[in-house]
Amino acid sequence: MSAEGFTLFDTGIGRCGVAWGGRGIVGVQLPEARDTDTHARLLRRFPGAREAAPPPAVERAVEDMTALLRGEARDLSGIVLDMDAVPSFHRRVYEAARAIPPGSTLSYGEIAARLGAPGSARAVGQALGRNPFAIIVPCHRVLAAGGRTGGFTASGGVTTKLRMLAIEGAATNAQQALFDGDGRLDFDPQVAVRHLRAVEPSLGRLIDTVGPFALELKRTPSLFGALAEAIVYQQLTGRAAATIYGRVCALFPRAHQGPTAAHVLRASDAKLRGAGLSRAKVLALRDLAKRAAAGEVPSLADARRMDDSALVERLTQVRGIGRWTVEMLLIFRLGRPDVLPADDYGVRKGFATVFRRREVPPPKDVARRGERWAPYRTVAAWYLWRAAERAAK
């Protein structure tokens, strides 16, 4: 397959690349450890291509891939691919893989059965290992038997595969429950919504407009990992933070579930700064890693047994970890019912929208009004975030 042009683009797993020709996209490149390596790999794959602005169809494909790797629901099955040089069996495998929706997985054997070729699971795996259209042909959604992750040939190996599956909300046997009730909310959302309707008619009207409560919990494999990711994301846009976090993970290709405290302690400052981390964030990560190694950071199972205030007190001792960061952990990882991040700008902006304030209120006003929403202030916060989003649009 010959390519006319290529470009690099930022995603939630790092900086990817795409190459195109006159008949459609001819290849997608997952991120290497450094942008220069990704650029060089594209040039080796498509030596005749020049770096250029993509044509409209490719630009739309880039937007859809980027959105998908932000966790948004996107259908990539309509993207035109140039498969003229792809062997017939490989083409059939790729078409079957493209039919797997985000958040779902199939095994190599199930793909083989769908092709009417039972017993060809190994050949399916070989075809996917040569997949030139990563992301668009979602080979990361194809697992080994029993839900095991299987192999992955991209830089970062299985780590990259697991990150892509986690973004899409797919479960594998590499993502075991870490405590009783892991992945489930600590409360009944329907009861919470009824309570908010009863105590705050303005929130009731917002609930009618937004629709059902749809908070999705993250499945980070450790409290250290959750806090390390939070440190990276601080004071950055979601897209920029996702790119840098993807580069940090790529520094440790054998860490299938993300970097550990030991990885961070062994890495040089230059290595961490080279991934895009500021000096302050490197210092914060090192302090977190030292405390985790010393047993000062609780496990997720231990955190499950601690009340909200105790977790806030313990974790805010870590450099770079403030109350807001712990509140996000309580909401989005542990699923606690009664957390109101009153300092959060989105919550305050949503509050101003719902209660018709001309100015964004100070945190104390939100906290005072929020007392009536207890014990379900998490649900109120989620709806206030949705109100802020609607106001921005």
C-alpha positions as a Markdown table, in Angstrom:
| # | Residue | x | y | z |
|---|---|---|---|---|
| 1 | Met | 0.0 | 0.0 | 0.0 |
| 2 | Ser | 1.5 | 3.3 | -1.0 |
| 3 | Ala | 0.8 | 6.5 | 0.9 |
| 4 | Glu | 0.6 | 10.1 | -0.2 |
| 5 | Gly | 0.7 | 11.8 | 3.2 |
| 6 | Phe | 0.8 | 11.3 | 6.9 |
| 7 | Thr | 0.2 | 13.3 | 10.1 |
| 8 | Leu | 0.6 | 12.8 | 13.9 |
| 9 | Phe | -2.3 | 13.5 | 16.3 |
| 10 | Asp | -2.7 | 13.4 | 20.1 |
| 11 | Thr | -4.9 | 10.8 | 21.8 |
| 12 | Gly | -5.6 | 9.5 | 25.3 |
| 13 | Ile | -2.9 | 6.9 | 24.8 |
| 14 | Gly | -0.2 | 9.2 | 23.4 |
| 15 | Arg | 0.6 | 10.7 | 20.0 |
| 16 | Cys | -0.5 | 8.5 | 17.1 |
| 17 | Gly | -0.1 | 8.7 | 13.4 |
| 18 | Val | -2.2 | 8.1 | 10.3 |
| 19 | Ala | -1.2 | 7.7 | 6.6 |
| 20 | Trp | -3.5 | 8.0 | 3.6 |
| 21 | Gly | -3.5 | 7.6 | -0.1 |
| 22 | Gly | -6.0 | 8.1 | -3.0 |
| 23 | Arg | -8.2 | 5.2 | -2.0 |
| 24 | Gly | -8.4 | 5.9 | 1.7 |
| 25 | Ile | -6.4 | 5.4 | 4.9 |
| 26 | Val | -3.5 | 3.0 | 4.4 |
| 27 | Gly | -2.2 | 2.8 | 8.0 |
| 28 | Val | -2.5 | 3.9 | 11.6 |
| 29 | Gln | 0.5 | 4.0 | 13.9 |
| 30 | Leu | 0.1 | 3.7 | 17.7 |
| 31 | Pro | 2.4 | 5.8 | 19.8 |
| 32 | Glu | 6.1 | 4.9 | 20.4 |
| 33 | Ala | 7.9 | 6.0 | 23.5 |
| 34 | Arg | 8.8 | 9.3 | 21.9 |
| 35 | Asp | 7.1 | 11.4 | 19.2 |
| 36 | Thr | 10.3 | 11.2 | 17.1 |
| 37 | Asp | 10.1 | 7.4 | 17.2 |
| 38 | Thr | 6.5 | 7.5 | 16.0 |
| 39 | His | 7.4 | 9.8 | 13.2 |
| 40 | Ala | 10.3 | 7.6 | 12.2 |
| 41 | Arg | 8.2 | 4.4 | 12.2 |
| 42 | Leu | 5.6 | 6.0 | 9.9 |
| 43 | Leu | 8.4 | 7.0 | 7.5 |
| 44 | Arg | 9.7 | 3.4 | 7.5 |
| 45 | Arg | 6.3 | 2.0 | 6.9 |
| 46 | Phe | 5.5 | 4.5 | 4.1 |
| 47 | Pro | 8.7 | 5.8 | 2.7 |
| 48 | Gly | 7.1 | 7.8 | -0.1 |
| 49 | Ala | 4.7 | 9.7 | 2.1 |
| 50 | Arg | 5.1 | 13.4 | 3.2 |
| 51 | Glu | 3.9 | 14.9 | 6.4 |
| 52 | Ala | 0.9 | 17.1 | 5.5 |
| 53 | Ala | -2.5 | 18.4 | 6.6 |
| 54 | Pro | -5.0 | 15.5 | 6.1 |
| 55 | Pro | -7.8 | 15.7 | 3.6 |
| 56 | Pro | -11.3 | 16.2 | 5.0 |
| 57 | Ala | -12.2 | 12.5 | 5.2 |
| 58 | Val | -9.0 | 11.7 | 7.0 |
| 59 | Glu | -9.4 | 14.7 | 9.3 |
| 60 | Arg | -12.9 | 13.4 | 10.3 |
| 61 | Ala | -11.4 | 9.9 | 10.9 |
| 62 | Val | -8.7 | 11.5 | 13.2 |
| 63 | Glu | -11.4 | 13.4 | 15.1 |
| 64 | Asp | -13.4 | 10.1 | 15.6 |
| 65 | Met | -10.3 | 8.2 | 16.7 |
| 66 | Thr | -9.3 | 10.9 | 19.1 |
| 67 | Ala | -12.8 | 11.0 | 20.6 |
| 68 | Leu | -12.9 | 7.3 | 21.0 |
| 69 | Leu | -9.7 | 7.3 | 22.9 |
| 70 | Arg | -11.2 | 10.0 | 25.2 |
| 71 | Gly | -13.9 | 7.5 | 26.1 |
| 72 | Glu | -16.6 | 8.9 | 23.8 |
| 73 | Ala | -18.8 | 6.5 | 21.9 |
| 74 | Arg | -17.8 | 6.6 | 18.3 |
| 75 | Asp | -18.5 | 4.3 | 15.4 |
| 76 | Leu | -15.4 | 3.9 | 13.1 |
| 77 | Ser | -16.8 | 1.3 | 10.9 |
| 78 | Gly | -17.6 | 3.8 | 8.1 |
| 79 | Ile | -14.0 | 5.0 | 7.7 |
| 80 | Val | -12.7 | 4.1 | 4.3 |
| 81 | Leu | -9.6 | 1.9 | 4.3 |
| 82 | Asp | -7.4 | 1.0 | 1.4 |
| 83 | Met | -7.1 | -2.8 | 1.7 |
| 84 | Asp | -6.0 | -3.6 | -1.9 |
| 85 | Ala | -2.7 | -5.1 | -0.7 |
| 86 | Val | -4.3 | -6.9 | 2.3 |
| 87 | Pro | -4.6 | -10.7 | 1.9 |
| 88 | Ser | -8.1 | -12.0 | 1.5 |
| 89 | Phe | -8.2 | -13.9 | 4.9 |
| 90 | His | -6.7 | -10.9 | 6.7 |
| 91 | Arg | -9.4 | -8.7 | 5.2 |
| 92 | Arg | -12.1 | -10.9 | 6.4 |
| 93 | Val | -10.6 | -11.0 | 9.9 |
| 94 | Tyr | -10.4 | -7.1 | 9.9 |
| 95 | Glu | -14.0 | -6.8 | 8.8 |
| 96 | Ala | -15.1 | -9.1 | 11.6 |
| 97 | Ala | -13.0 | -7.1 | 14.1 |
| 98 | Arg | -14.5 | -3.9 | 12.9 |
| 99 | Ala | -18.0 | -5.2 | 13.9 |
| 100 | Ile | -17.0 | -5.4 | 17.6 |
| 101 | Pro | -18.5 | -2.4 | 19.3 |
| 102 | Pro | -16.5 | -0.3 | 21.9 |
| 103 | Gly | -16.7 | -1.8 | 25.3 |
| 104 | Ser | -17.1 | -5.4 | 24.0 |
| 105 | Thr | -14.6 | -8.1 | 23.2 |
| 106 | Leu | -14.4 | -11.4 | 21.3 |
| 107 | Ser | -11.8 | -14.1 | 21.4 |
| 108 | Tyr | -9.6 | -15.2 | 18.5 |
| 109 | Gly | -11.7 | -18.4 | 18.4 |
| 110 | Glu | -14.9 | -16.5 | 18.2 |
| 111 | Ile | -13.6 | -14.5 | 15.3 |
| 112 | Ala | -12.6 | -17.7 | 13.6 |
| 113 | Ala | -16.1 | -19.2 | 14.1 |
| 114 | Arg | -17.7 | -16.1 | 12.7 |
| 115 | Leu | -15.6 | -16.5 | 9.6 |
| 116 | Gly | -16.8 | -20.1 | 9.2 |
| 117 | Ala | -13.3 | -21.3 | 9.9 |
| 118 | Pro | -13.3 | -22.9 | 13.4 |
| 119 | Gly | -9.9 | -24.1 | 14.4 |
| 120 | Ser | -8.2 | -21.1 | 12.8 |
| 121 | Ala | -7.8 | -19.0 | 15.9 |
| 122 | Arg | -4.0 | -19.0 | 15.5 |
| 123 | Ala | -4.3 | -17.6 | 12.0 |
| 124 | Val | -6.7 | -15.0 | 13.2 |
| 125 | Gly | -4.1 | -13.9 | 15.8 |
| 126 | Gln | -1.4 | -13.7 | 13.2 |
| 127 | Ala | -3.6 | -11.6 | 10.9 |
| 128 | Leu | -4.4 | -9.2 | 13.8 |
| 129 | Gly | -0.7 | -9.1 | 14.7 |
| 130 | Arg | -0.1 | -7.6 | 11.2 |
| 131 | Asn | -3.1 | -5.2 | 11.4 |
| 132 | Pro | -2.0 | -2.0 | 9.7 |
| 133 | Phe | -5.1 | -0.1 | 10.8 |
| 134 | Ala | -4.9 | -0.1 | 14.6 |
| 135 | Ile | -7.8 | 1.7 | 16.4 |
| 136 | Ile | -9.9 | 1.7 | 13.2 |
| 137 | Val | -9.6 | -2.1 | 13.0 |
| 138 | Pro | -9.8 | -2.6 | 16.8 |
| 139 | Cys | -7.5 | -5.6 | 17.3 |
| 140 | His | -7.3 | -4.6 | 20.9 |
| 141 | Arg | -10.9 | -5.9 | 21.4 |
| 142 | Val | -9.8 | -9.4 | 20.5 |
| 143 | Leu | -8.6 | -11.5 | 23.4 |
| 144 | Ala | -7.2 | -14.9 | 24.1 |
| 145 | Ala | -9.5 | -17.7 | 25.4 |
| 146 | Gly | -11.0 | -17.1 | 28.9 |
| 147 | Gly | -10.8 | -13.4 | 28.6 |
| 148 | Arg | -7.0 | -13.3 | 28.9 |
| 149 | Thr | -5.4 | -10.3 | 27.1 |
| 150 | Gly | -3.3 | -12.2 | 24.6 |
| 151 | Gly | -0.5 | -10.4 | 22.8 |
| 152 | Phe | -0.2 | -7.0 | 21.3 |
| 153 | Thr | 2.5 | -5.9 | 19.0 |
| 154 | Ala | 2.3 | -2.1 | 19.5 |
| 155 | Ser | 4.8 | -0.2 | 21.6 |
| 156 | Gly | 4.0 | -0.8 | 25.2 |
| 157 | Gly | 2.6 | -4.3 | 24.4 |
| 158 | Val | -0.2 | -5.5 | 26.5 |
| 159 | Thr | -0.1 | -2.3 | 28.6 |
| 160 | Thr | -1.3 | -0.3 | 25.6 |
| 161 | Lys | -4.0 | -2.9 | 24.9 |
| 162 | Leu | -5.3 | -2.7 | 28.4 |
| 163 | Arg | -5.3 | 1.1 | 28.4 |
| 164 | Met | -7.4 | 1.1 | 25.2 |
| 165 | Leu | -9.8 | -1.5 | 26.7 |
| 166 | Ala | -10.1 | 0.5 | 29.9 |
| 167 | Ile | -10.9 | 3.7 | 28.1 |
| 168 | Glu | -13.7 | 1.9 | 26.3 |
| 169 | Gly | -15.0 | 0.3 | 29.4 |
| 170 | Ala | -14.2 | -3.3 | 28.4 |
| 171 | Ala | -13.5 | -5.9 | 31.1 |
| 172 | Thr | -10.8 | -8.5 | 30.9 |
| 173 | Asn | -9.4 | -11.1 | 33.3 |
| 174 | Ala | -6.5 | -8.7 | 33.8 |
| 175 | Gln | -8.9 | -6.4 | 35.6 |
| 176 | Gln | -10.0 | -8.4 | 38.7 |
| 177 | Ala | -12.0 | -6.8 | 41.5 |
| 178 | Leu | -9.7 | -5.4 | 44.1 |
| 179 | Phe | -12.3 | -5.3 | 46.9 |
| 180 | Asp | -15.8 | -6.4 | 47.6 |
| 181 | Gly | -18.1 | -4.4 | 45.4 |
| 182 | Asp | -15.4 | -3.0 | 43.2 |
| 183 | Gly | -16.8 | -1.3 | 40.2 |
| 184 | Arg | -20.2 | -0.7 | 41.8 |
| 185 | Leu | -21.6 | 2.4 | 43.4 |
| 186 | Asp | -22.0 | 2.6 | 47.1 |
| 187 | Phe | -25.6 | 3.6 | 46.9 |
| 188 | Asp | -28.8 | 3.2 | 44.9 |
| 189 | Pro | -29.0 | 6.0 | 42.2 |
| 190 | Gln | -32.7 | 5.9 | 42.0 |
| 191 | Val | -33.1 | 6.5 | 45.7 |
| 192 | Ala | -30.6 | 9.4 | 45.5 |
| 193 | Val | -32.4 | 11.0 | 42.6 |
| 194 | Arg | -35.8 | 10.8 | 44.4 |
| 195 | His | -34.2 | 12.4 | 47.4 |
| 196 | Leu | -32.8 | 15.3 | 45.4 |
| 197 | Arg | -36.1 | 15.9 | 43.6 |
| 198 | Ala | -37.8 | 16.1 | 47.0 |
| 199 | Val | -35.4 | 18.5 | 48.6 |
| 200 | Glu | -34.5 | 20.7 | 45.6 |
| 201 | Pro | -37.0 | 21.4 | 42.9 |
| 202 | Ser | -34.4 | 23.2 | 40.8 |
| 203 | Leu | -32.3 | 20.1 | 40.7 |
| 204 | Gly | -35.4 | 18.1 | 39.8 |
| 205 | Arg | -35.9 | 20.2 | 36.7 |
| 206 | Leu | -32.2 | 19.7 | 35.8 |
| 207 | Ile | -32.6 | 15.9 | 36.2 |
| 208 | Asp | -35.6 | 16.0 | 33.9 |
| 209 | Thr | -33.5 | 17.8 | 31.3 |
| 210 | Val | -30.3 | 15.7 | 31.6 |
| 211 | Gly | -31.8 | 12.3 | 32.1 |
| 212 | Pro | -30.7 | 9.3 | 34.2 |
| 213 | Phe | -27.7 | 9.4 | 36.5 |
| 214 | Ala | -24.9 | 7.8 | 34.5 |
| 215 | Leu | -21.7 | 8.0 | 36.5 |
| 216 | Glu | -19.1 | 5.4 | 35.4 |
| 217 | Leu | -16.5 | 4.3 | 37.9 |
| 218 | Lys | -12.8 | 4.0 | 36.8 |
| 219 | Arg | -11.0 | 0.7 | 37.3 |
| 220 | Thr | -7.5 | 1.9 | 38.1 |
| 221 | Pro | -5.7 | -1.1 | 39.7 |
| 222 | Ser | -4.2 | 0.7 | 42.7 |
| 223 | Leu | -4.6 | 3.8 | 44.8 |
| 224 | Phe | -1.1 | 4.7 | 43.8 |
| 225 | Gly | -2.0 | 4.5 | 40.1 |
| 226 | Ala | -5.2 | 6.6 | 40.6 |
| 227 | Leu | -3.3 | 9.3 | 42.4 |
| 228 | Ala | -0.3 | 9.2 | 40.0 |
| 229 | Glu | -2.8 | 9.7 | 37.1 |
| 230 | Ala | -4.5 | 12.5 | 39.0 |
| 231 | Ile | -1.2 | 14.3 | 39.5 |
| 232 | Val | -0.4 | 14.1 | 35.8 |
| 233 | Tyr | -3.8 | 15.5 | 34.9 |
| 234 | Gln | -3.7 | 18.5 | 37.2 |
| 235 | Gln | -4.0 | 22.0 | 35.6 |
| 236 | Leu | -4.0 | 20.6 | 32.0 |
| 237 | Thr | -6.8 | 20.1 | 29.4 |
| 238 | Gly | -8.0 | 16.6 | 29.2 |
| 239 | Arg | -6.4 | 16.0 | 25.8 |
| 240 | Ala | -3.0 | 17.3 | 26.8 |
| 241 | Ala | -3.0 | 15.4 | 30.1 |
| 242 | Ala | -4.1 | 12.1 | 28.3 |
| 243 | Thr | -1.2 | 12.5 | 25.9 |
| 244 | Ile | 1.4 | 13.1 | 28.7 |
| 245 | Tyr | 0.0 | 10.2 | 30.8 |
| 246 | Gly | 0.2 | 7.9 | 27.8 |
| 247 | Arg | 3.9 | 8.9 | 27.4 |
| 248 | Val | 4.5 | 8.2 | 31.1 |
| 249 | Cys | 3.0 | 4.8 | 30.8 |
| 250 | Ala | 5.0 | 4.1 | 27.7 |
| 251 | Leu | 8.2 | 4.6 | 29.7 |
| 252 | Phe | 7.4 | 1.3 | 31.5 |
| 253 | Pro | 6.3 | -1.1 | 28.7 |
| 254 | Arg | 6.3 | -4.1 | 31.0 |
| 255 | Ala | 3.9 | -2.5 | 33.5 |
| 256 | His | 0.7 | -4.0 | 32.2 |
| 257 | Gln | -1.5 | -2.1 | 34.7 |
| 258 | Gly | 0.4 | 1.2 | 34.7 |
| 259 | Pro | 3.5 | 2.4 | 36.5 |
| 260 | Thr | 4.1 | 1.4 | 40.1 |
| 261 | Ala | 5.9 | 3.2 | 42.9 |
| 262 | Ala | 9.0 | 1.1 | 42.2 |
| 263 | His | 9.0 | 2.2 | 38.6 |
| 264 | Val | 8.8 | 5.9 | 39.5 |
| 265 | Leu | 11.5 | 5.6 | 42.1 |
| 266 | Arg | 13.9 | 3.9 | 39.6 |
| 267 | Ala | 13.2 | 6.4 | 36.8 |
| 268 | Ser | 15.5 | 9.4 | 36.4 |
| 269 | Asp | 14.2 | 12.9 | 36.5 |
| 270 | Ala | 15.3 | 13.4 | 32.9 |
| 271 | Lys | 13.2 | 10.4 | 31.8 |
| 272 | Leu | 10.1 | 11.6 | 33.6 |
| 273 | Arg | 10.6 | 15.2 | 32.4 |
| 274 | Gly | 11.1 | 13.8 | 28.8 |
| 275 | Ala | 7.5 | 12.4 | 28.9 |
| 276 | Gly | 6.2 | 16.0 | 29.4 |
| 277 | Leu | 6.0 | 16.2 | 33.2 |
| 278 | Ser | 6.8 | 19.5 | 34.9 |
| 279 | Arg | 9.4 | 19.7 | 37.6 |
| 280 | Ala | 6.6 | 20.1 | 40.2 |
| 281 | Lys | 4.8 | 17.0 | 39.0 |
| 282 | Val | 8.0 | 14.9 | 39.0 |
| 283 | Leu | 8.5 | 16.0 | 42.7 |
| 284 | Ala | 4.9 | 15.1 | 43.5 |
| 285 | Leu | 5.1 | 11.7 | 41.8 |
| 286 | Arg | 8.4 | 10.9 | 43.7 |
| 287 | Asp | 6.8 | 11.9 | 47.0 |
| 288 | Leu | 3.8 | 9.7 | 46.3 |
| 289 | Ala | 6.1 | 6.8 | 45.3 |
| 290 | Lys | 8.2 | 7.2 | 48.4 |
| 291 | Arg | 5.1 | 7.2 | 50.7 |
| 292 | Ala | 3.6 | 4.2 | 48.8 |
| 293 | Ala | 6.9 | 2.2 | 49.2 |
| 294 | Ala | 6.9 | 3.0 | 52.9 |
| 295 | Gly | 3.3 | 1.8 | 53.3 |
| 296 | Glu | 1.8 | 5.2 | 54.0 |
| 297 | Val | -0.6 | 5.0 | 51.0 |
| 298 | Pro | -3.4 | 2.6 | 51.7 |
| 299 | Ser | -4.4 | -0.1 | 49.2 |
| 300 | Leu | -7.8 | 0.2 | 47.5 |
| 301 | Ala | -9.2 | -2.5 | 49.8 |
| 302 | Asp | -8.0 | -0.5 | 52.9 |
| 303 | Ala | -9.4 | 2.8 | 51.3 |
| 304 | Arg | -12.7 | 1.0 | 50.9 |
| 305 | Arg | -12.9 | 0.6 | 54.7 |
| 306 | Met | -11.9 | 4.2 | 55.5 |
| 307 | Asp | -14.4 | 7.0 | 55.7 |
| 308 | Asp | -14.2 | 10.1 | 53.5 |
| 309 | Ser | -12.7 | 12.5 | 56.0 |
| 310 | Ala | -10.0 | 10.0 | 57.0 |
| 311 | Leu | -9.0 | 9.4 | 53.4 |
| 312 | Val | -8.8 | 13.2 | 52.8 |
| 313 | Glu | -6.6 | 13.7 | 55.8 |
| 314 | Arg | -4.3 | 10.8 | 54.9 |
| 315 | Leu | -3.8 | 11.5 | 51.2 |
| 316 | Thr | -3.5 | 15.3 | 51.3 |
| 317 | Gln | -0.2 | 14.7 | 53.2 |
| 318 | Val | 1.3 | 13.8 | 49.8 |
| 319 | Arg | 2.9 | 16.6 | 47.9 |
| 320 | Gly | 0.7 | 17.8 | 45.1 |
| 321 | Ile | -2.4 | 16.1 | 46.4 |
| 322 | Gly | -5.1 | 18.4 | 47.6 |
| 323 | Arg | -8.7 | 18.0 | 48.8 |
| 324 | Trp | -10.1 | 18.2 | 45.3 |
| 325 | Thr | -7.9 | 15.3 | 44.0 |
| 326 | Val | -9.1 | 13.1 | 46.9 |
| 327 | Glu | -12.7 | 14.0 | 46.2 |
| 328 | Met | -12.4 | 13.0 | 42.6 |
| 329 | Leu | -11.0 | 9.6 | 43.8 |
| 330 | Leu | -13.9 | 9.2 | 46.2 |
| 331 | Ile | -16.4 | 9.9 | 43.5 |
| 332 | Phe | -15.0 | 8.3 | 40.4 |
| 333 | Arg | -13.0 | 5.3 | 41.8 |
| 334 | Leu | -14.7 | 4.4 | 45.1 |
| 335 | Gly | -18.2 | 5.5 | 44.2 |
| 336 | Arg | -19.0 | 7.3 | 47.4 |
| 337 | Pro | -22.5 | 8.8 | 47.7 |
| 338 | Asp | -22.0 | 12.0 | 49.6 |
| 339 | Val | -19.1 | 14.0 | 48.2 |
| 340 | Leu | -19.5 | 17.6 | 47.1 |
| 341 | Pro | -16.4 | 19.2 | 45.6 |
| 342 | Ala | -17.5 | 22.7 | 46.3 |
| 343 | Asp | -14.1 | 24.2 | 45.1 |
| 344 | Asp | -14.6 | 22.6 | 41.6 |
| 345 | Tyr | -15.2 | 25.3 | 39.0 |
| 346 | Gly | -17.5 | 23.0 | 37.0 |
| 347 | Val | -19.7 | 22.4 | 40.0 |
| 348 | Arg | -19.8 | 26.1 | 40.9 |
| 349 | Lys | -20.6 | 27.0 | 37.2 |
| 350 | Gly | -23.4 | 24.5 | 37.1 |
| 351 | Phe | -24.7 | 25.8 | 40.4 |
| 352 | Ala | -24.8 | 29.3 | 38.9 |
| 353 | Thr | -26.7 | 28.0 | 35.9 |
| 354 | Val | -29.3 | 26.0 | 37.9 |
| 355 | Phe | -29.9 | 28.7 | 40.5 |
| 356 | Arg | -29.7 | 31.6 | 38.0 |
| 357 | Arg | -26.7 | 33.4 | 39.6 |
| 358 | Arg | -25.0 | 36.1 | 37.5 |
| 359 | Glu | -21.6 | 35.2 | 38.9 |
| 360 | Val | -20.0 | 31.9 | 39.7 |
| 361 | Pro | -20.6 | 31.6 | 43.5 |
| 362 | Pro | -17.8 | 31.1 | 46.1 |
| 363 | Pro | -17.3 | 27.5 | 47.4 |
| 364 | Lys | -18.9 | 28.3 | 50.7 |
| 365 | Asp | -22.2 | 29.2 | 49.1 |
| 366 | Val | -22.3 | 25.9 | 47.2 |
| 367 | Ala | -21.3 | 23.9 | 50.4 |
| 368 | Arg | -24.0 | 25.7 | 52.4 |
| 369 | Arg | -26.8 | 25.0 | 49.9 |
| 370 | Gly | -25.5 | 21.5 | 49.4 |
| 371 | Glu | -26.1 | 20.5 | 53.0 |
| 372 | Arg | -29.8 | 19.9 | 52.1 |
| 373 | Trp | -28.6 | 17.4 | 49.4 |
| 374 | Ala | -26.9 | 15.0 | 51.9 |
| 375 | Pro | -26.5 | 12.1 | 51.9 |
| 376 | Tyr | -26.4 | 12.1 | 48.1 |
| 377 | Arg | -24.2 | 15.1 | 47.3 |
| 378 | Thr | -22.2 | 13.1 | 44.8 |
| 379 | Val | -25.3 | 12.8 | 42.6 |
| 380 | Ala | -26.0 | 16.5 | 42.9 |
| 381 | Ala | -22.4 | 17.3 | 41.8 |
| 382 | Trp | -22.7 | 15.0 | 38.8 |
| 383 | Tyr | -25.8 | 16.8 | 37.6 |
| 384 | Leu | -24.2 | 20.2 | 38.3 |
| 385 | Trp | -21.3 | 19.2 | 36.0 |
| 386 | Arg | -23.8 | 18.3 | 33.3 |
| 387 | Ala | -25.5 | 21.8 | 33.8 |
| 388 | Ala | -22.1 | 23.4 | 33.3 |
| 389 | Glu | -21.5 | 21.4 | 30.1 |
| 390 | Arg | -24.9 | 22.4 | 28.7 |
| 391 | Ala | -24.2 | 26.1 | 29.5 |
| 392 | Ala | -20.9 | 25.9 | 27.7 |
| 393 | Lys | -22.5 | 24.5 | 24.6 |
